[in-house]
Amino acid sequence: MTTSRADRHLPMLPPDRPAGLSRRALLAGGALGAASYLLPTSLGNARVPAAPAATQALTLAAGETQMKLLGPDGPASRVCAYDGTPFRTLRFPRGSVLDVGFQNGLDEGTTVHWHGIRLPNAFDGVPTLTQPLVQPGGAYAYRVPLEDPGTFFFHPHCDETGQAGRGLAGVLIVEDPRDPAFDAEHVLCLKDWRLAENGGFLPMSEPDGASKAGTFGATRRCNGQPSLALEAPAHGEVRLRILNLDSTRVMDIGVDQGEAALIAVDGHALPPIPLDRLPDGVWRMGPAQRIDLHVRMPAAGGQVRLADYRAAKLYEFATLTATPSARPLRPFRPLALPAAQVPRADLKKAERLTFTLQQATDAAISAAGLPPDDPLAKALLDSLCVGSTTYWGIDQLSWPTGSRRAVPPPLARMRAGRSYRVTVKNGTRYPHPIHLHGHVFEVIGSSSGRLPRHLADTVLVQPDEAAEIAFVAAPGDWVFHCHILEHMETGMMGYFRVL
């Protein structure tokens, strides 16, 4: 998915018009009124620029379209997409504020969650907790400040297994004029599809998958294609933005026949790390995680191959071919992105908390409720947003499933502006990519020693591993969950209440 600079920005609405509703050789062997916005009294860590010129008004619609995922001669598949464009890509400069008029053209309720963006809690897109479910034909207004540059995305936060499983996700790229110049850039969206031979969808979730590693798709695609043939100038510098938009699959991303370095994780810069210096020469990324790579192209005619080395059968999802150019061959020095400017936890003063990821059952979960005077004590989750069975939990609490629809108590109560160090222990046999809404956290390390220190919004915790993260709390009710979507919908979700 490449975009020319001329196509990188959406047309703006008139200001007086309201927004409408290698691994080398395989390891060597209806909510708001049309013109109204729900503006919270505190914006927390998201600072909205006051300059009117920074505001960008746009409309965004969820609906259905067709894709030839089974090949040009195969049957078309009816998928979900924003604005009729699979993996709709938005690009805006850092410092912009998006006034988004969202319209729901699906036949069921939905919302928009702005994954990885620090924003006011009211616009986080979690039904009941932060906003009402947007019913079919309904609309909602979001205000999204883009304070942090990088690679982000947006997706629904109700019936995610169904809606995101059918493709409902868009890419949000926040550009920074301070970035170094690259000769080419490519956006690569990786996703499995649960397709039958007739192009229709298989059940998105099966009990044996939901209760274990997840229900996998058999049709692997990159930007909707089996594999991409891309080009870049010989000896040129290429930026790759790679997004794992799958519902289930953990991937080991590696590069063969080319120099490459990891320069950002979940959109945020880190000191460049050559891939060959990472464990096994790959970056392991779970669903919802993103990485930016700097790749140096070989001589003209040479190729760089990008692949997932974790799969039982190597999946080569893109090939970069070097085209003739006058660029001289130079030593490879990875280009560093500007250092991230986000709230950083005071590790010496931070309060320490620990949460354990567990397998659970309906009979084993806690029945604790909210105090009667809590604003959410009588709120009921929409039945569409509740899974059918409980398989997972966090510290003996599980998100409601089945007939249980009451909002559960928070996993923790925190204070805005304070620093927290959170240890996430995985007591299960399966990996879990754990995402915290509305925050950028620092991954301090893990018990396996596999993870370098970096900033992120999602951390992949391996079986029997403990990962430590740290962040400065922002006000609101912020969801904390596994991004293997079946795990989330069958209990592995909770929230932090920050006052």
C-alpha positions in Angstrom: 0.0 0.0 0.0 1.9 3.0 -1.2 0.7 6.6 -1.5 2.0 9.5 -3.4 2.6 12.7 -1.6 -0.2 14.3 -3.6 -2.7 11.8 -2.1 -1.5 11.9 1.5 -4.1 14.3 2.8 -7.9 14.1 2.7 -9.7 17.0 1.1 -10.8 19.4 3.9 -14.4 20.5 4.4 -15.1 24.2 4.3 -14.4 25.7 7.8 -18.1 26.8 8.2 -19.4 23.3 7.4 -19.8 20.9 10.3 -18.2 17.5 9.8 -20.7 14.9 8.6 -22.1 12.5 10.4 16.4 -13.2 6.9 16.1 -14.4 8.9 19.3 -15.1 6.8 18.8 -18.4 5.0 16.0 -19.4 7.4 18.2 -19.1 10.4 21.0 -20.8 8.6 19.3 -24.1 8.2 -26.4 7.6 17.3 -24.7 9.1 19.9 -24.0 12.9 19.4 -25.7 15.6 17.4 -24.2 16.4 14.1 -22.6 19.7 15.2 -21.9 18.8 18.8 -18.8 17.4 20.5 -18.5 15.8 23.9 -15.5 17.8 25.2 -14.1 16.6 28.5 -13.0 19.1 31.1 -9.6 17.6 31.2 -7.5 16.4 28.2 -5.0 14.5 30.3 -1.8 13.9 28.5 -3.3 14.7 25.1 -2.6 18.4 24.4 -4.9 19.8 21.7 -3.1 22.6 19.7 -5.1 25.8 19.8 -4.3 27.0 16.3 -7.4 26.7 14.1 -5.1 25.8 11.1 -4.2 22.6 12.9 -7.8 21.3 12.8 -8.7 18.9 10.0 -12.3 18.0 9.4 -13.2 14.7 7.7 -15.9 12.2 7.4 -15.4 8.5 7.9 -17.9 5.8 7.1 -17.9 2.1 8.0 -19.6 -0.2 5.4 -19.1 -3.2 3.1 -17.2 -3.6 -0.2 -15.8 -6.4 -2.3 -12.2 -7.8 -2.5 -10.8 -10.5 -4.7 -8.9 -12.2 -1.9 -8.9 -15.6 -3.6 -7.2 -14.3 -6.7 -8.4 -12.4 -9.8 -10.2 -15.5 -11.1 -11.7 -16.5 -7.8 -15.0 -15.4 -6.3 -15.2 -12.0 -4.6 -15.5 -11.7 -0.8 -17.8 -9.2 0.9 -15.6 -7.4 3.4 -15.9 -4.5 5.8 -14.0 -1.3 5.2 -13.9 2.4 5.9 -15.0 4.6 3.1 -15.3 1.6 0.8 -11.5 1.3 0.7 -9.8 -1.8 2.4 -7.1 -0.6 4.9 -8.1 3.0 4.3 -5.0 5.1 4.9 -5.0 8.6 6.4 -2.0 10.8 6.6 -1.8 14.0 8.6 1.1 16.1 10.0 2.0 15.9 13.7 0.1 18.5 15.7 -3.1 18.1 13.7 -6.5 17.6 15.5 -9.0 15.5 13.6 -12.6 16.4 13.8 -14.1 13.2 12.6 -17.8 12.8 11.6 -18.2 9.0 11.7 -21.2 7.3 10.1 -22.1 3.6 10.6 -23.1 2.0 7.4 -23.0 -1.5 8.8 -26.0 -3.5 9.7 -24.9 -3.8 13.4 -23.6 -1.4 16.0 -19.9 -0.3 16.0 -17.5 2.3 17.2 -14.0 3.6 16.2 -11.0 3.1 18.5 -7.9 5.1 17.6 -5.3 2.5 18.5 -2.1 3.9 20.0 -3.3 7.6 20.0 -3.1 9.6 23.3 -6.5 11.3 23.3 -9.3 12.3 25.7 -11.0 9.3 27.2 -14.4 10.4 25.7 -13.2 9.6 22.2 -11.6 6.3 22.9 -14.3 4.3 21.2 -15.2 1.7 23.9 -19.0 1.1 24.1 -20.6 1.8 27.5 -17.3 2.7 29.1 -16.6 5.8 27.0 -19.5 6.3 24.6 -22.8 4.7 23.4 -22.7 2.1 20.7 -23.2 3.7 17.3 -26.3 2.0 15.9 -26.8 1.1 12.2 -27.3 4.4 10.3 -26.1 6.4 13.3 -23.3 8.9 13.7 -20.7 10.0 16.2 -18.2 12.8 16.4 -14.7 12.1 17.4 -11.9 14.6 18.2 -8.5 13.1 17.8 -5.3 15.0 18.6 -2.2 13.8 16.8 0.6 14.7 19.2 2.8 11.7 18.4 4.3 10.9 15.0 4.3 7.3 13.8 2.4 4.4 12.4 -1.1 3.9 14.0 -4.4 2.4 13.0 -8.1 2.5 13.8 -10.7 -0.2 14.2 -14.0 -1.1 15.9 -14.3 -2.0 19.5 -17.4 -4.1 19.5 -17.8 -7.5 17.8 -14.2 -7.0 16.8 -13.8 -10.7 16.0 -16.5 -10.3 13.4 -16.0 -6.8 12.1 -12.2 -6.6 12.2 -12.1 -10.2 11.1 -13.9 -9.1 8.0 -11.4 -6.4 7.4 -12.6 -3.3 9.2 -9.4 -1.5 10.0 -7.7 1.7 8.7 -4.2 3.0 8.8 -3.3 6.4 10.4 0.1 7.8 9.7 1.2 10.9 11.6 4.0 12.5 9.7 6.9 14.5 11.2 8.8 17.1 9.2 11.8 16.2 11.4 12.0 12.7 9.9 15.1 11.8 7.8 14.5 11.6 4.1 14.0 8.1 2.6 14.1 7.3 -1.1 10.9 5.2 -0.9 8.2 4.2 1.6 5.8 1.3 1.7 2.9 0.5 4.1 2.3 -3.2 4.5 -0.9 -4.5 6.2 -0.6 -8.2 7.2 -3.8 -10.1 7.8 -5.2 -13.7 7.6 -8.7 -14.2 6.2 -11.2 -16.9 7.3 -12.4 -17.7 3.8 -14.3 -20.6 2.3 -13.8 -21.7 -1.3 -16.8 -19.7 -2.4 -15.3 -16.5 -1.1 -17.7 -16.4 1.9 -16.5 -16.3 5.5 -16.0 -19.2 7.8 -17.0 -18.8 11.4 -14.6 -16.2 12.9 -14.3 -18.0 16.2 -14.4 -21.6 17.2 -14.3 -22.9 20.8 -11.1 -24.9 20.3 -9.4 -21.8 19.0 -10.9 -19.2 21.4 -9.9 -21.3 24.4 -6.3 -21.8 23.1 -4.1 -19.8 20.7 -7.0 -18.5 18.7 -8.9 -19.4 15.5 -6.5 -18.9 12.5 -7.3 -17.9 9.0 -5.8 -19.9 6.1 -5.7 -17.2 3.5 -2.7 -15.0 4.3 -2.5 -11.7 2.5 -0.5 -8.4 2.5 -2.6 -5.4 1.5 -5.1 -8.0 0.2 -2.6 -9.7 -2.1 -0.8 -13.1 -1.6 2.6 -11.2 -1.9 3.6 -7.8 -3.1 6.2 -7.0 -5.8 7.7 -3.6 -4.8 10.5 -1.5 -6.2 13.1 1.0 -4.8 16.2 2.6 -6.1 19.5 0.6 -6.0 21.5 1.4 -2.9 18.5 3.5 -1.7 17.0 3.9 1.7 13.5 2.5 2.2 11.1 3.0 5.1 8.7 0.1 5.7 5.7 0.5 7.9 4.5 -3.0 8.8 1.2 -3.6 10.6 0.0 -6.8 12.1 -3.8 -6.4 11.6 -4.6 -10.0 12.1 -7.0 -11.1 14.8 -4.9 -14.0 16.1 -1.5 -14.6 14.5 1.9 -13.8 16.1 4.5 -13.2 13.5 8.4 -13.2 13.3 9.2 -10.5 10.8 12.6 -10.8 9.1 14.5 -9.6 6.1 16.6 -11.6 3.7 19.3 -10.4 1.2 19.4 -6.8 2.5 20.6 -4.7 5.4 17.8 -3.7 7.7 17.2 -2.1 11.1 14.3 -1.6 13.5 13.7 2.1 13.9 10.2 2.3 15.5 7.8 0.1 17.5 4.1 0.9 17.6 5.0 4.2 15.9 7.5 5.4 18.4 11.2 5.8 17.6 13.9 3.8 19.4 17.7 3.9 18.7 18.0 1.8 15.5 18.7 -1.9 16.1 20.1 -3.9 13.1 17.8 -6.9 12.7 20.7 -9.3 12.9 21.3 -8.2 16.5 17.8 -9.2 17.6 17.1 -12.7 18.9 17.0 -15.0 15.9 17.3 -11.9 13.6 13.5 -11.2 13.7 11.1 -9.0 15.5 8.2 -11.0 17.0 5.0 -9.0 16.8 1.5 -9.9 17.9 -1.8 -8.7 16.6 -2.2 -4.9 16.7 1.6 -4.3 16.9 3.5 -2.2 14.3 7.1 -1.7 13.4 9.0 0.6 11.1 12.1 -0.8 9.4 14.9 1.0 7.5 16.0 -1.2 4.6 19.1 -0.5 2.5 18.6 -1.7 -1.1 21.2 -3.8 -2.9 22.7 -3.2 -6.4 20.4 -2.9 -9.4 18.5 -6.1 -10.0 19.0 -7.4 -6.4 16.1 -8.3 -4.2 15.2 -7.9 -0.6 12.7 -10.5 0.7 10.3 -9.8 3.6 8.9 -12.8 5.4 7.2 -14.2 8.5 9.6 -16.9 9.8 7.4 -18.0 12.6 4.9 -19.9 10.4 5.4 -23.6 9.9 5.7 -22.7 6.2 7.7 -19.6 5.5 5.3 -16.8 4.4 7.1 -14.4 2.1 4.8 -11.4 1.9 6.8 -8.9 -0.1 9.8 -8.6 -2.4 11.7 -5.3 -3.0 13.5 -5.2 -6.3 16.3 -2.6 -6.8 15.9 -0.4 -9.9 18.9 1.3 -11.6 20.0 4.5 -9.9 23.1 6.6 -9.6 23.3 6.3 -5.8 26.8 5.1 -4.7 27.3 2.1 -2.4 27.9 3.4 1.1 28.3 1.7 4.5 24.9 1.0 6.1 24.1 3.5 8.8 20.5 3.2 10.0 18.6 6.5 9.9 17.3 7.4 13.3 13.8 8.9 13.7 13.4 11.9 16.1 13.2 10.8 19.8 9.6 10.4 21.0 8.2 13.2 23.1 5.7 11.5 25.4 5.2 11.5 29.2 7.8 9.3 30.8 7.3 7.6 34.2 9.5 8.4 37.1 10.7 4.9 37.7 12.1 5.6 41.2 8.8 7.0 42.5 6.4 4.8 40.5 3.8 2.7 42.2 4.2 -1.0 41.4 1.3 -3.2 40.4 1.2 -6.8 39.1 -1.4 -8.5 37.0 -1.6 -12.1 36.0 -3.1 -13.4 32.8 -5.1 -16.5 33.4 -7.3 -19.1 32.0 -10.7 -19.0 33.6 -14.3 -20.3 33.4 -17.7 -18.8 34.1 -17.8 -20.7 37.4 -14.3 -19.5 38.6 -14.6 -15.7 38.0 -15.1 -13.1 40.6 -18.7 -11.8 41.0 -17.5 -8.4 42.4 -19.5 -5.4 41.3 -19.2 -1.7 41.2 -20.4 0.3 44.3 -24.1 1.4 43.9 -23.2 5.1 43.6 -20.8 4.5 40.7 -22.0 6.1 37.5 -21.5 2.8 35.6 -23.1 0.6 38.3 -26.4 0.3 36.5 -24.9 0.4 32.9 -25.3 -2.7 30.8 -23.0 -3.6 28.0 -24.6 -4.1 24.6 -25.2 -7.8 24.0 -23.3 -7.4 20.6 -20.2 -6.4 22.6 -20.3 -9.5 25.0 -18.7 -12.8 24.1 -20.6 -16.1 24.5 -18.3 -17.9 26.9 -15.6 -17.2 29.5 -12.2 -18.7 28.8 -9.8 -16.0 30.1 -9.3 -13.6 32.9 -6.9 -11.1 34.5 -6.3 -11.5 38.2 -9.5 -13.6 38.6 -11.6 -11.0 36.9 -13.1 -11.5 33.5 -14.9 -9.2 31.1 -18.6 -10.1 31.0 -19.7 -12.9 28.7 -23.0 -14.7 28.0 -25.9 -13.3 30.0 -23.6 -11.2 32.3 -23.7 -7.7 31.0 -23.0 -5.5 34.0 -19.8 -3.3 33.8 -17.3 -5.0 36.1 -15.2 -3.0 38.7 -11.8 -1.7 37.5 -8.7 -3.8 37.7 -7.0 -0.9 39.5 -7.7 2.7 40.6 -4.9 5.2 39.7 -4.2 8.9 40.0 -3.8 11.1 37.0 -0.2 12.4 36.6 1.3 9.6 38.7 3.9 7.1 37.5 3.1 3.4 37.5 5.3 0.3 37.0 3.1 -2.6 35.9 4.3 -6.2 35.7 2.3 -8.4 33.4 2.7 -12.1 34.2 1.5 -14.7 31.7 0.4 -17.8 33.6 -1.0 -19.5 30.5 0.5 -21.7 27.7 -0.2 -19.1 25.0 1.2 -15.7 24.0 -0.8 -12.6 24.7 -0.3 -9.2 23.1 -1.5 -6.8 25.9 -2.7 -3.4 24.8 -3.4 -0.3 27.1 -5.7 2.3 25.6 -4.8 6.0 25.6 -1.2 5.7 26.8 2.3 5.2 25.5 4.2 3.0 27.9 7.9 2.1 28.3 8.7 -1.5 28.0 11.4 -1.8 30.7 12.1 -5.5 29.9 11.0 -9.0 30.3 11.9 -12.1 32.3 13.1 -13.8 29.0 15.5 -11.0 28.2 14.1 -10.9 24.7 12.7 -7.4 24.6 14.9 -4.3 24.3 13.8 -1.2 26.1 11.4 0.7 24.0 8.1 2.7 23.9 4.9 0.9 22.8 1.2 0.6 23.3 1.1 -3.2 23.0 3.5 -5.7 24.5 3.7 -9.3 23.6 4.0 -11.5 26.7 5.1 -15.0 26.0 4.0 -18.1 28.0 5.4 -18.2 31.5 7.0 -14.8 30.9 6.7 -11.5 32.8 7.0 -8.2 31.1 7.4 -4.8 32.9 5.9 -1.6 31.6 5.8 1.9 33.0 3.6 5.0 32.2 2.2 8.2 33.5 -1.6 7.8 34.1 -4.0 10.0 32.2 -7.6 10.6 33.5 -10.4 8.3 32.4 -11.5 4.6 32.2 -8.8 3.0 30.0 -9.2 -0.6 28.7 -6.4 -3.1 29.2 -6.7 -6.2 27.2 -5.3 -9.0 25.1 -5.4 -8.2 21.4 -5.9 -11.7 20.3 -9.5 -10.8 19.7 -11.1 -14.0 20.8 -9.2 -13.8 24.1 -10.5 -10.3 24.6 -14.1 -11.2 23.9 -14.0 -14.3 26.1 -12.7 -12.5 29.2 -9.2 -11.2 29.0 -10.1 -7.5 29.3 -10.5 -5.0 32.1 -9.8 -1.4 32.7 -7.9 1.0 34.8 -9.8 3.9 36.4 -7.6 7.0 36.6 -9.0 9.9 38.7 
